[in-house]
Amino acid sequence: MDETGVPGNQESLPKILIDTLRGLLWAGISQIYSPICPDLEPLAAVNLATWRQREFKCEHQGGLDTSF
């Protein structure tokens, strides 16, 4: 069966080009600039067994929404 109407996922060429350019710029800039986050913990330093025992169900229980 043929579709009728305009597909909802169709974007204009200028928007596609702008989004592509923005992505390429960020990919390049991120190689030399990284925002500083004092609460960031390297994954290798995380004790996963301890975190699993806490049984967090959402960001609020994990205390992730308190720093904003």
mmCIF file of the N, C-alpha and C atoms, coordinates in Angstrom:
data_MODEL
# 
_entry.id   MODEL 
# 
loop_
_atom_site.group_PDB 
_atom_site.id 
_atom_site.type_symbol 
_atom_site.label_atom_id 
_atom_site.label_alt_id 
_atom_site.label_comp_id 
_atom_site.label_asym_id 
_atom_site.label_entity_id 
_atom_site.label_seq_id 
_atom_site.pdbx_PDB_ins_code 
_atom_site.Cartn_x 
_atom_site.Cartn_y 
_atom_site.Cartn_z 
_atom_site.occupancy 
_atom_site.B_iso_or_equiv 
_atom_site.pdbx_formal_charge 
_atom_site.auth_seq_id 
_atom_site.auth_comp_id 
_atom_site.auth_asym_id 
_atom_site.auth_atom_id 
_atom_site.pdbx_PDB_model_num 
ATOM 1   N N  . MET A 1 1  ? 0.844  -1.184 0.000  1.00 0.00 ? 1  MET A N  1 
ATOM 2   C CA . MET A 1 1  ? 0.000  0.000  0.000  1.00 0.00 ? 1  MET A CA 1 
ATOM 3   C C  . MET A 1 1  ? 0.886  1.243  0.000  1.00 0.00 ? 1  MET A C  1 
ATOM 4   N N  . ASP A 1 2  ? 0.632  2.206  -0.844 1.00 0.00 ? 2  ASP A N  1 
ATOM 5   C CA . ASP A 1 2  ? 1.397  3.446  -0.933 1.00 0.00 ? 2  ASP A CA 1 
ATOM 6   C C  . ASP A 1 2  ? 1.042  4.382  0.215  1.00 0.00 ? 2  ASP A C  1 
ATOM 7   N N  . GLU A 1 3  ? 2.060  5.085  0.700  1.00 0.00 ? 3  GLU A N  1 
ATOM 8   C CA . GLU A 1 3  ? 1.825  6.067  1.757  1.00 0.00 ? 3  GLU A CA 1 
ATOM 9   C C  . GLU A 1 3  ? 1.321  7.363  1.157  1.00 0.00 ? 3  GLU A C  1 
ATOM 10  N N  . THR A 1 4  ? 0.534  8.079  1.921  1.00 0.00 ? 4  THR A N  1 
ATOM 11  C CA . THR A 1 4  ? 0.069  9.392  1.489  1.00 0.00 ? 4  THR A CA 1 
ATOM 12  C C  . THR A 1 4  ? 0.488  10.422 2.525  1.00 0.00 ? 4  THR A C  1 
ATOM 13  N N  . GLY A 1 5  ? 0.679  11.645 2.111  1.00 0.00 ? 5  GLY A N  1 
ATOM 14  C CA . GLY A 1 5  ? 1.063  12.709 3.030  1.00 0.00 ? 5  GLY A CA 1 
ATOM 15  C C  . GLY A 1 5  ? 2.578  12.805 3.169  1.00 0.00 ? 5  GLY A C  1 
ATOM 16  N N  . VAL A 1 6  ? 3.007  13.708 4.037  1.00 0.00 ? 6  VAL A N  1 
ATOM 17  C CA . VAL A 1 6  ? 4.424  13.944 4.271  1.00 0.00 ? 6  VAL A CA 1 
ATOM 18  C C  . VAL A 1 6  ? 4.879  13.107 5.460  1.00 0.00 ? 6  VAL A C  1 
ATOM 19  N N  . PRO A 1 7  ? 5.937  12.314 5.285  1.00 0.00 ? 7  PRO A N  1 
ATOM 20  C CA . PRO A 1 7  ? 6.429  11.533 6.426  1.00 0.00 ? 7  PRO A CA 1 
ATOM 21  C C  . PRO A 1 7  ? 6.862  12.439 7.581  1.00 0.00 ? 7  PRO A C  1 
ATOM 22  N N  . GLY A 1 8  ? 6.626  12.029 8.798  1.00 0.00 ? 8  GLY A N  1 
ATOM 23  C CA . GLY A 1 8  ? 6.959  12.832 9.966  1.00 0.00 ? 8  GLY A CA 1 
ATOM 24  C C  . GLY A 1 8  ? 8.452  12.940 10.216 1.00 0.00 ? 8  GLY A C  1 
ATOM 25  N N  . ASN A 1 9  ? 9.239  12.053 9.672  1.00 0.00 ? 9  ASN A N  1 
ATOM 26  C CA . ASN A 1 9  ? 10.671 12.058 9.948  1.00 0.00 ? 9  ASN A CA 1 
ATOM 27  C C  . ASN A 1 9  ? 11.484 12.712 8.839  1.00 0.00 ? 9  ASN A C  1 
ATOM 28  N N  . GLN A 1 10 ? 10.864 13.456 7.969  1.00 0.00 ? 10 GLN A N  1 
ATOM 29  C CA . GLN A 1 10 ? 11.575 14.094 6.865  1.00 0.00 ? 10 GLN A CA 1 
ATOM 30  C C  . GLN A 1 10 ? 12.020 15.495 7.300  1.00 0.00 ? 10 GLN A C  1 
ATOM 31  N N  . GLU A 1 11 ? 13.327 15.792 7.151  1.00 0.00 ? 11 GLU A N  1 
ATOM 32  C CA . GLU A 1 11 ? 13.853 17.093 7.531  1.00 0.00 ? 11 GLU A CA 1 
ATOM 33  C C  . GLU A 1 11 ? 14.373 17.811 6.295  1.00 0.00 ? 11 GLU A C  1 
ATOM 34  N N  . SER A 1 12 ? 14.437 19.126 6.388  1.00 0.00 ? 12 SER A N  1 
ATOM 35  C CA . SER A 1 12 ? 14.908 19.923 5.260  1.00 0.00 ? 12 SER A CA 1 
ATOM 36  C C  . SER A 1 12 ? 16.421 19.796 5.118  1.00 0.00 ? 12 SER A C  1 
ATOM 37  N N  . LEU A 1 13 ? 16.909 20.025 3.910  1.00 0.00 ? 13 LEU A N  1 
ATOM 38  C CA . LEU A 1 13 ? 18.343 19.942 3.631  1.00 0.00 ? 13 LEU A CA 1 
ATOM 39  C C  . LEU A 1 13 ? 19.147 20.931 4.480  1.00 0.00 ? 13 LEU A C  1 
ATOM 40  N N  . PRO A 1 14 ? 18.705 22.199 4.632  1.00 0.00 ? 14 PRO A N  1 
ATOM 41  C CA . PRO A 1 14 ? 19.477 23.111 5.490  1.00 0.00 ? 14 PRO A CA 1 
ATOM 42  C C  . PRO A 1 14 ? 19.615 22.600 6.932  1.00 0.00 ? 14 PRO A C  1 
ATOM 43  N N  . LYS A 1 15 ? 18.550 22.030 7.483  1.00 0.00 ? 15 LYS A N  1 
ATOM 44  C CA . LYS A 1 15 ? 18.624 21.514 8.855  1.00 0.00 ? 15 LYS A CA 1 
ATOM 45  C C  . LYS A 1 15 ? 19.601 20.344 8.932  1.00 0.00 ? 15 LYS A C  1 
ATOM 46  N N  . ILE A 1 16 ? 19.571 19.479 7.963  1.00 0.00 ? 16 ILE A N  1 
ATOM 47  C CA . ILE A 1 16 ? 20.497 18.345 7.936  1.00 0.00 ? 16 ILE A CA 1 
ATOM 48  C C  . ILE A 1 16 ? 21.934 18.840 7.860  1.00 0.00 ? 16 ILE A C  1 
ATOM 49  N N  . LEU A 1 17 ? 22.191 19.842 7.006  1.00 0.00 ? 17 LEU A N  1 
ATOM 50  C CA . LEU A 1 17 ? 23.541 20.375 6.866  1.00 0.00 ? 17 LEU A CA 1 
ATOM 51  C C  . LEU A 1 17 ? 24.017 21.072 8.148  1.00 0.00 ? 17 LEU A C  1 
ATOM 52  N N  . ILE A 1 18 ? 23.143 21.837 8.777  1.00 0.00 ? 18 ILE A N  1 
ATOM 53  C CA . ILE A 1 18 ? 23.501 22.524 10.028 1.00 0.00 ? 18 ILE A CA 1 
ATOM 54  C C  . ILE A 1 18 ? 23.784 21.505 11.126 1.00 0.00 ? 18 ILE A C  1 
ATOM 55  N N  . ASP A 1 19 ? 22.933 20.488 11.255 1.00 0.00 ? 19 ASP A N  1 
ATOM 56  C CA . ASP A 1 19 ? 23.148 19.455 12.279 1.00 0.00 ? 19 ASP A CA 1 
ATOM 57  C C  . ASP A 1 19 ? 24.450 18.693 12.038 1.00 0.00 ? 19 ASP A C  1 
ATOM 58  N N  . THR A 1 20 ? 24.744 18.406 10.775 1.00 0.00 ? 20 THR A N  1 
ATOM 59  C CA . THR A 1 20 ? 25.988 17.705 10.431 1.00 0.00 ? 20 THR A CA 1 
ATOM 60  C C  . THR A 1 20 ? 27.193 18.569 10.766 1.00 0.00 ? 20 THR A C  1 
ATOM 61  N N  . LEU A 1 21 ? 27.140 19.856 10.412 1.00 0.00 ? 21 LEU A N  1 
ATOM 62  C CA . LEU A 1 21 ? 28.234 20.779 10.710 1.00 0.00 ? 21 LEU A CA 1 
ATOM 63  C C  . LEU A 1 21 ? 28.440 20.913 12.215 1.00 0.00 ? 21 LEU A C  1 
ATOM 64  N N  . ARG A 1 22 ? 27.349 21.033 12.965 1.00 0.00 ? 22 ARG A N  1 
ATOM 65  C CA . ARG A 1 22 ? 27.440 21.137 14.424 1.00 0.00 ? 22 ARG A CA 1 
ATOM 66  C C  . ARG A 1 22 ? 28.085 19.878 15.017 1.00 0.00 ? 22 ARG A C  1 
ATOM 67  N N  . GLY A 1 23 ? 27.711 18.723 14.519 1.00 0.00 ? 23 GLY A N  1 
ATOM 68  C CA . GLY A 1 23 ? 28.295 17.467 15.002 1.00 0.00 ? 23 GLY A CA 1 
ATOM 69  C C  . GLY A 1 23 ? 29.781 17.374 14.699 1.00 0.00 ? 23 GLY A C  1 
ATOM 70  N N  . LEU A 1 24 ? 30.167 17.781 13.492 1.00 0.00 ? 24 LEU A N  1 
ATOM 71  C CA . LEU A 1 24 ? 31.583 17.749 13.123 1.00 0.00 ? 24 LEU A CA 1 
ATOM 72  C C  . LEU A 1 24 ? 32.392 18.740 13.956 1.00 0.00 ? 24 LEU A C  1 
ATOM 73  N N  . LEU A 1 25 ? 31.831 19.929 14.173 1.00 0.00 ? 25 LEU A N  1 
ATOM 74  C CA . LEU A 1 25 ? 32.523 20.915 15.008 1.00 0.00 ? 25 LEU A CA 1 
ATOM 75  C C  . LEU A 1 25 ? 32.721 20.388 16.428 1.00 0.00 ? 25 LEU A C  1 
ATOM 76  N N  . TRP A 1 26 ? 31.665 19.811 17.000 1.00 0.00 ? 26 TRP A N  1 
ATOM 77  C CA . TRP A 1 26 ? 31.785 19.295 18.354 1.00 0.00 ? 26 TRP A CA 1 
ATOM 78  C C  . TRP A 1 26 ? 32.777 18.138 18.416 1.00 0.00 ? 26 TRP A C  1 
ATOM 79  N N  . ALA A 1 27 ? 32.789 17.287 17.399 1.00 0.00 ? 27 ALA A N  1 
ATOM 80  C CA . ALA A 1 27 ? 33.748 16.179 17.367 1.00 0.00 ? 27 ALA A CA 1 
ATOM 81  C C  . ALA A 1 27 ? 35.173 16.704 17.354 1.00 0.00 ? 27 ALA A C  1 
ATOM 82  N N  . GLY A 1 28 ? 35.412 17.794 16.618 1.00 0.00 ? 28 GLY A N  1 
ATOM 83  C CA . GLY A 1 28 ? 36.748 18.381 16.572 1.00 0.00 ? 28 GLY A CA 1 
ATOM 84  C C  . GLY A 1 28 ? 37.107 19.105 17.854 1.00 0.00 ? 28 GLY A C  1 
ATOM 85  N N  . ILE A 1 29 ? 36.184 19.923 18.354 1.00 0.00 ? 29 ILE A N  1 
ATOM 86  C CA . ILE A 1 29 ? 36.446 20.701 19.573 1.00 0.00 ? 29 ILE A CA 1 
ATOM 87  C C  . ILE A 1 29 ? 36.631 19.780 20.772 1.00 0.00 ? 29 ILE A C  1 
ATOM 88  N N  . SER A 1 30 ? 35.879 18.712 20.842 1.00 0.00 ? 30 SER A N  1 
ATOM 89  C CA . SER A 1 30 ? 35.955 17.823 22.005 1.00 0.00 ? 30 SER A CA 1 
ATOM 90  C C  . SER A 1 30 ? 37.301 17.102 22.100 1.00 0.00 ? 30 SER A C  1 
ATOM 91  N N  . GLN A 1 31 ? 38.090 17.134 21.025 1.00 0.00 ? 31 GLN A N  1 
ATOM 92  C CA . GLN A 1 31 ? 39.422 16.521 21.084 1.00 0.00 ? 31 GLN A CA 1 
ATOM 93  C C  . GLN A 1 31 ? 40.404 17.383 21.879 1.00 0.00 ? 31 GLN A C  1 
ATOM 94  N N  . ILE A 1 32 ? 40.113 18.691 21.988 1.00 0.00 ? 32 ILE A N  1 
ATOM 95  C CA . ILE A 1 32 ? 41.032 19.589 22.696 1.00 0.00 ? 32 ILE A CA 1 
ATOM 96  C C  . ILE A 1 32 ? 40.398 20.247 23.917 1.00 0.00 ? 32 ILE A C  1 
ATOM 97  N N  . TYR A 1 33 ? 39.077 20.216 24.039 1.00 0.00 ? 33 TYR A N  1 
ATOM 98  C CA . TYR A 1 33 ? 38.384 20.857 25.151 1.00 0.00 ? 33 TYR A CA 1 
ATOM 99  C C  . TYR A 1 33 ? 37.457 19.853 25.824 1.00 0.00 ? 33 TYR A C  1 
ATOM 100 N N  . SER A 1 34 ? 37.535 19.805 27.128 1.00 0.00 ? 34 SER A N  1 
ATOM 101 C CA . SER A 1 34 ? 36.653 18.949 27.900 1.00 0.00 ? 34 SER A CA 1 
ATOM 102 C C  . SER A 1 34 ? 36.195 19.717 29.137 1.00 0.00 ? 34 SER A C  1 
ATOM 103 N N  . PRO A 1 35 ? 34.889 19.915 29.314 1.00 0.00 ? 35 PRO A N  1 
ATOM 104 C CA . PRO A 1 35 ? 34.408 20.650 30.485 1.00 0.00 ? 35 PRO A CA 1 
ATOM 105 C C  . PRO A 1 35 ? 34.849 19.964 31.774 1.00 0.00 ? 35 PRO A C  1 
ATOM 106 N N  . ILE A 1 36 ? 35.148 20.761 32.791 1.00 0.00 ? 36 ILE A N  1 
ATOM 107 C CA . ILE A 1 36 ? 35.580 20.222 34.078 1.00 0.00 ? 36 ILE A CA 1 
ATOM 108 C C  . ILE A 1 36 ? 34.347 19.918 34.923 1.00 0.00 ? 36 ILE A C  1 
ATOM 109 N N  . CYS A 1 37 ? 34.298 18.713 35.432 1.00 0.00 ? 37 CYS A N  1 
ATOM 110 C CA . CYS A 1 37 ? 33.197 18.291 36.297 1.00 0.00 ? 37 CYS A CA 1 
ATOM 111 C C  . CYS A 1 37 ? 33.808 17.728 37.577 1.00 0.00 ? 37 CYS A C  1 
ATOM 112 N N  . PRO A 1 38 ? 33.714 18.465 38.690 1.00 0.00 ? 38 PRO A N  1 
ATOM 113 C CA . PRO A 1 38 ? 34.349 18.011 39.919 1.00 0.00 ? 38 PRO A CA 1 
ATOM 114 C C  . PRO A 1 38 ? 33.726 16.745 40.510 1.00 0.00 ? 38 PRO A C  1 
ATOM 115 N N  . ASP A 1 39 ? 32.493 16.435 40.154 1.00 0.00 ? 39 ASP A N  1 
ATOM 116 C CA . ASP A 1 39 ? 31.818 15.260 40.712 1.00 0.00 ? 39 ASP A CA 1 
ATOM 117 C C  . ASP A 1 39 ? 31.997 14.015 39.850 1.00 0.00 ? 39 ASP A C  1 
ATOM 118 N N  . LEU A 1 40 ? 32.781 14.120 38.793 1.00 0.00 ? 40 LEU A N  1 
ATOM 119 C CA . LEU A 1 40 ? 32.987 12.997 37.892 1.00 0.00 ? 40 LEU A CA 1 
ATOM 120 C C  . LEU A 1 40 ? 33.912 11.968 38.532 1.00 0.00 ? 40 LEU A C  1 
ATOM 121 N N  . GLU A 1 41 ? 33.519 10.723 38.470 1.00 0.00 ? 41 GLU A N  1 
ATOM 122 C CA . GLU A 1 41 ? 34.328 9.644  39.024 1.00 0.00 ? 41 GLU A CA 1 
ATOM 123 C C  . GLU A 1 41 ? 34.659 8.668  37.898 1.00 0.00 ? 41 GLU A C  1 
ATOM 124 N N  . PRO A 1 42 ? 35.930 8.349  37.704 1.00 0.00 ? 42 PRO A N  1 
ATOM 125 C CA . PRO A 1 42 ? 36.287 7.400  36.640 1.00 0.00 ? 42 PRO A CA 1 
ATOM 126 C C  . PRO A 1 42 ? 35.593 6.057  36.855 1.00 0.00 ? 42 PRO A C  1 
ATOM 127 N N  . LEU A 1 43 ? 35.161 5.447  35.779 1.00 0.00 ? 43 LEU A N  1 
ATOM 128 C CA . LEU A 1 43 ? 34.452 4.176  35.864 1.00 0.00 ? 43 LEU A CA 1 
ATOM 129 C C  . LEU A 1 43 ? 35.297 3.111  36.555 1.00 0.00 ? 43 LEU A C  1 
ATOM 130 N N  . ALA A 1 44 ? 36.598 3.131  36.335 1.00 0.00 ? 44 ALA A N  1 
ATOM 131 C CA . ALA A 1 44 ? 37.479 2.141  36.957 1.00 0.00 ? 44 ALA A CA 1 
ATOM 132 C C  . ALA A 1 44 ? 37.497 2.281  38.482 1.00 0.00 ? 44 ALA A C  1 
ATOM 133 N N  . ALA A 1 45 ? 37.146 3.467  39.003 1.00 0.00 ? 45 ALA A N  1 
ATOM 134 C CA . ALA A 1 45 ? 37.161 3.697  40.450 1.00 0.00 ? 45 ALA A CA 1 
ATOM 135 C C  . ALA A 1 45 ? 35.833 3.341  41.122 1.00 0.00 ? 45 ALA A C  1 
ATOM 136 N N  . VAL A 1 46 ? 34.821 2.983  40.332 1.00 0.00 ? 46 VAL A N  1 
ATOM 137 C CA . VAL A 1 46 ? 33.504 2.668  40.874 1.00 0.00 ? 46 VAL A CA 1 
ATOM 138 C C  . VAL A 1 46 ? 33.459 1.212  41.314 1.00 0.00 ? 46 VAL A C  1 
ATOM 139 N N  . ASN A 1 47 ? 33.025 0.986  42.538 1.00 0.00 ? 47 ASN A N  1 
ATOM 140 C CA . ASN A 1 47 ? 32.849 -0.366 43.050 1.00 0.00 ? 47 ASN A CA 1 
ATOM 141 C C  . ASN A 1 47 ? 31.427 -0.811 42.692 1.00 0.00 ? 47 ASN A C  1 
ATOM 142 N N  . LEU A 1 48 ? 31.286 -1.574 41.623 1.00 0.00 ? 48 LEU A N  1 
ATOM 143 C CA . LEU A 1 48 ? 29.963 -1.941 41.125 1.00 0.00 ? 48 LEU A CA 1 
ATOM 144 C C  . LEU A 1 48 ? 29.183 -2.805 42.102 1.00 0.00 ? 48 LEU A C  1 
ATOM 145 N N  . ALA A 1 49 ? 29.863 -3.631 42.872 1.00 0.00 ? 49 ALA A N  1 
ATOM 146 C CA . ALA A 1 49 ? 29.156 -4.474 43.850 1.00 0.00 ? 49 ALA A CA 1 
ATOM 147 C C  . ALA A 1 49 ? 28.453 -3.598 44.886 1.00 0.00 ? 49 ALA A C  1 
ATOM 148 N N  . THR A 1 50 ? 29.119 -2.553 45.342 1.00 0.00 ? 50 THR A N  1 
ATOM 149 C CA . THR A 1 50 ? 28.518 -1.637 46.316 1.00 0.00 ? 50 THR A CA 1 
ATOM 150 C C  . THR A 1 50 ? 27.341 -0.899 45.697 1.00 0.00 ? 50 THR A C  1 
ATOM 151 N N  . TRP A 1 51 ? 27.506 -0.423 44.476 1.00 0.00 ? 51 TRP A N  1 
ATOM 152 C CA . TRP A 1 51 ? 26.422 0.300  43.814 1.00 0.00 ? 51 TRP A CA 1 
ATOM 153 C C  . TRP A 1 51 ? 25.206 -0.592 43.585 1.00 0.00 ? 51 TRP A C  1 
ATOM 154 N N  . ARG A 1 52 ? 25.417 -1.849 43.268 1.00 0.00 ? 52 ARG A N  1 
ATOM 155 C CA . ARG A 1 52 ? 24.281 -2.757 43.053 1.00 0.00 ? 52 ARG A CA 1 
ATOM 156 C C  . ARG A 1 52 ? 23.513 -3.011 44.346 1.00 0.00 ? 52 ARG A C  1 
ATOM 157 N N  . GLN A 1 53 ? 24.181 -3.002 45.475 1.00 0.00 ? 53 GLN A N  1 
ATOM 158 C CA . GLN A 1 53 ? 23.507 -3.223 46.758 1.00 0.00 ? 53 GLN A CA 1 
ATOM 159 C C  . GLN A 1 53 ? 22.586 -2.055 47.108 1.00 0.00 ? 53 GLN A C  1 
ATOM 160 N N  . ARG A 1 54 ? 22.882 -0.869 46.616 1.00 0.00 ? 54 ARG A N  1 
ATOM 161 C CA . ARG A 1 54 ? 22.055 0.301  46.916 1.00 0.00 ? 54 ARG A CA 1 
ATOM 162 C C  . ARG A 1 54 ? 20.702 0.241  46.203 1.00 0.00 ? 54 ARG A C  1 
ATOM 163 N N  . GLU A 1 55 ? 20.603 -0.494 45.110 1.00 0.00 ? 55 GLU A N  1 
ATOM 164 C CA . GLU A 1 55 ? 19.367 -0.679 44.348 1.00 0.00 ? 55 GLU A CA 1 
ATOM 165 C C  . GLU A 1 55 ? 18.693 0.644  43.996 1.00 0.00 ? 55 GLU A C  1 
ATOM 166 N N  . PHE A 1 56 ? 19.421 1.549  43.371 1.00 0.00 ? 56 PHE A N  1 
ATOM 167 C CA . PHE A 1 56 ? 18.839 2.814  42.943 1.00 0.00 ? 56 PHE A CA 1 
ATOM 168 C C  . PHE A 1 56 ? 17.814 2.571  41.851 1.00 0.00 ? 56 PHE A C  1 
ATOM 169 N N  . LYS A 1 57 ? 16.690 3.228  41.966 1.00 0.00 ? 57 LYS A N  1 
ATOM 170 C CA . LYS A 1 57 ? 15.625 3.095  40.979 1.00 0.00 ? 57 LYS A CA 1 
ATOM 171 C C  . LYS A 1 57 ? 15.530 4.325  40.082 1.00 0.00 ? 57 LYS A C  1 
ATOM 172 N N  . CYS A 1 58 ? 16.064 5.463  40.526 1.00 0.00 ? 58 CYS A N  1 
ATOM 173 C CA . CYS A 1 58 ? 15.988 6.679  39.717 1.00 0.00 ? 58 CYS A CA 1 
ATOM 174 C C  . CYS A 1 58 ? 17.097 7.644  40.138 1.00 0.00 ? 58 CYS A C  1 
ATOM 175 N N  . GLU A 1 59 ? 17.228 8.742  39.398 1.00 0.00 ? 59 GLU A N  1 
ATOM 176 C CA . GLU A 1 59 ? 18.271 9.719  39.667 1.00 0.00 ? 59 GLU A CA 1 
ATOM 177 C C  . GLU A 1 59 ? 18.132 10.321 41.061 1.00 0.00 ? 59 GLU A C  1 
ATOM 178 N N  . HIS A 1 60 ? 16.902 10.532 41.516 1.00 0.00 ? 60 HIS A N  1 
ATOM 179 C CA . HIS A 1 60 ? 16.684 11.135 42.832 1.00 0.00 ? 60 HIS A CA 1 
ATOM 180 C C  . HIS A 1 60 ? 17.293 10.280 43.942 1.00 0.00 ? 60 HIS A C  1 
ATOM 181 N N  . GLN A 1 61 ? 17.095 8.971  43.869 1.00 0.00 ? 61 GLN A N  1 
ATOM 182 C CA . GLN A 1 61 ? 17.657 8.087  44.885 1.00 0.00 ? 61 GLN A CA 1 
ATOM 183 C C  . GLN A 1 61 ? 19.172 8.038  44.816 1.00 0.00 ? 61 GLN A C  1 
ATOM 184 N N  . GLY A 1 62 ? 19.708 8.265  43.643 1.00 0.00 ? 62 GLY A N  1 
ATOM 185 C CA . GLY A 1 62 ? 21.165 8.244  43.486 1.00 0.00 ? 62 GLY A CA 1 
ATOM 186 C C  . GLY A 1 62 ? 21.810 9.557  43.872 1.00 0.00 ? 62 GLY A C  1 
ATOM 187 N N  . GLY A 1 63 ? 20.993 10.550 44.206 1.00 0.00 ? 63 GLY A N  1 
ATOM 188 C CA . GLY A 1 63 ? 21.509 11.845 44.589 1.00 0.00 ? 63 GLY A CA 1 
ATOM 189 C C  . GLY A 1 63 ? 22.040 12.634 43.391 1.00 0.00 ? 63 GLY A C  1 
ATOM 190 N N  . LEU A 1 64 ? 21.593 12.263 42.184 1.00 0.00 ? 64 LEU A N  1 
ATOM 191 C CA . LEU A 1 64 ? 22.098 12.919 40.994 1.00 0.00 ? 64 LEU A CA 1 
ATOM 192 C C  . LEU A 1 64 ? 21.420 14.252 40.729 1.00 0.00 ? 64 LEU A C  1 
ATOM 193 N N  . ASP A 1 65 ? 20.281 14.523 41.362 1.00 0.00 ? 65 ASP A N  1 
ATOM 194 C CA . ASP A 1 65 ? 19.575 15.767 41.093 1.00 0.00 ? 65 ASP A CA 1 
ATOM 195 C C  . ASP A 1 65 ? 19.869 16.849 42.135 1.00 0.00 ? 65 ASP A C  1 
ATOM 196 N N  . THR A 1 66 ? 20.742 16.576 43.095 1.00 0.00 ? 66 THR A N  1 
ATOM 197 C CA . THR A 1 66 ? 21.003 17.536 44.162 1.00 0.00 ? 66 THR A CA 1 
ATOM 198 C C  . THR A 1 66 ? 22.081 18.551 43.816 1.00 0.00 ? 66 THR A C  1 
ATOM 199 N N  . SER A 1 67 ? 22.870 18.319 42.780 1.00 0.00 ? 67 SER A N  1 
ATOM 200 C CA . SER A 1 67 ? 23.969 19.219 42.464 1.00 0.00 ? 67 SER A CA 1 
ATOM 201 C C  . SER A 1 67 ? 23.555 20.348 41.522 1.00 0.00 ? 67 SER A C  1 
ATOM 202 N N  . PHE A 1 68 ? 22.301 20.390 41.133 1.00 0.00 ? 68 PHE A N  1 
ATOM 203 C CA . PHE A 1 68 ? 21.880 21.427 40.186 1.00 0.00 ? 68 PHE A CA 1 
ATOM 204 C C  . PHE A 1 68 ? 21.305 22.567 40.899 1.00 0.00 ? 68 PHE A C  1 
# 
